[in-house]
């Protein structure tokens, strides 16, 4: 018989299966260094965004002007925080911490500069000399620039602000810096609490690395168990392990070669590829058994080639549709979501290629009498569902409609939000330290704002300074803000030291006098110079005085709550500054709040783009607009159920769960492809709806149940993660996989019955 071009190509692959396997092995070895780089996690906020994102560029400009705002806080409690033994430990900790490579300087009551009157002139020197002079306590606790930032109002608590370097490789060095600072603090102080964004990111990095090892280990154990149970053949088991090894290595190796590192979103890559790689593998042995049954005397190589060729096109289509779901995420404005989509697609494609090669080897070496394991329970399930569809189609339709309505109602409760600290386990040290600090010290999170004087105005304009003071006063009246400071506070402190009583706003004459006094201080603006730490103006304005900086202290909140607070503060700023200038949030918070918008954009854009791509692919393959349109409905259903579960369990739409809808569509279409292939063939043969249903369940039912079993066993591995949003990802994908099977077994036949 004349072999088709496709079969001839597959036969050549079977003939050269061992050289092909050798090439796969070489590829794995070449990708090793990339995998090593990828396995070092990085959960910094900056890696979530595209390099061209204007919000990220604005954040980088802020750091270039005012330094790294990702400070590490060390909270110390003592009966008398200004006692000599406590200050000795502060000095000791400062010396050790500032010796850490990556730490710029430590700000504390010992290092901060204050205004002093000496010989009738104003000068700046240490706020607290060693030993403290008489009246030092009262002077320190009476300075609003220091109270609740460096020392508590009752003098029993200290806060050390560890300023880290702002370099291009800082993200890669963060974990080692935080670990070294934590070790130094623990070695000097008695149970200090550590806080700050850098501490949270470092904590996420550590548990992300733990989760990565857990997922890979359990993933391979899953392969061994499921494939061994299904096929009772060590050859097929090791072939399956090789398939997912190639898939995960391709995804992570290329990911690392391109300079990327795992984070709490892309850490699910191995599990996704392991589970989805097996989804195609299960079809090859069944096809081989069927070919051997139909042609008992066929040459083994030809039988393997025909078995591979028979399922290659459906598997290729399912792979392409799965890739379409992942690649739809490439439209996301967030870098981490784009990376998850792109490199998952690469891994799935590599797994299909490996399936052809390694299954050719495994099938070719199977014993002559090997048979598939009987799936009696799966067959009983299919027979039961088929009986219900034939006898009670209306009741089954009503049941599916009820599920959809309930899920839709619950889905309306889903909110988009993210809370970085909330990703960590409740018993994690970072979470416990945060709770301790907020309970005793109070809110300590920082909100920075940049002041832009209007044209013709300067930062020393007395009216602009007065407007900033009014803004700070109104801002600290809000329930989520406890304090604020800026250039006006420094001027008032200088006036107080000079003995000038100021009632009301600072006058033009006084501001001019104080500005002149600052100019003669000889302030150092070079950040690398030794005298820069003595520059009292550097934290408050830029060197050219084109930008001012106001800093508010408040509670740590979710991105949605921060965004609401910033909108209120921007409204107050517009009212108070008016035509004098503008004031807008800067630094970390504006970048943080964009996550909510980006998560919603990623979910909606990715979902509809995946649907559109899949519809076109199904239309080209099935050549039936009717079947292509019908194929979308059972793949929207699991997304609706998933959103309903999110609403019912109050799971937020965040940077991880924002990817689920597009992924679910791309994955759930796999079984729909095999169902519609068999249904189309049945209709072309002129079979009735009942007979088409029986034929489809006979040929596509068991593989559908098997692949769903792989999904609902594989995805819950993610629920063992320490990162809470990964746990939610595992739960939602598991629910969606079960709902997708229900849609294919029940909803799809009902639609095909209604629309013949």
Beta strands, then each sheet from edge to edge (+ up, - down):
strand 1: 72-77
strand 2: 103-107
strand 3: 113-118
strand 4: 121-126
strand 5: 157-164
strand 6: 193-195
strand 7: 445-453
strand 8: 481-485
strand 9: 548-554
strand 10: 581-586
sheet 1: 2+ 5- 1+ 6-
sheet 2: 3+ 4-
sheet 3: 8+ 9- 7+ 10-
end
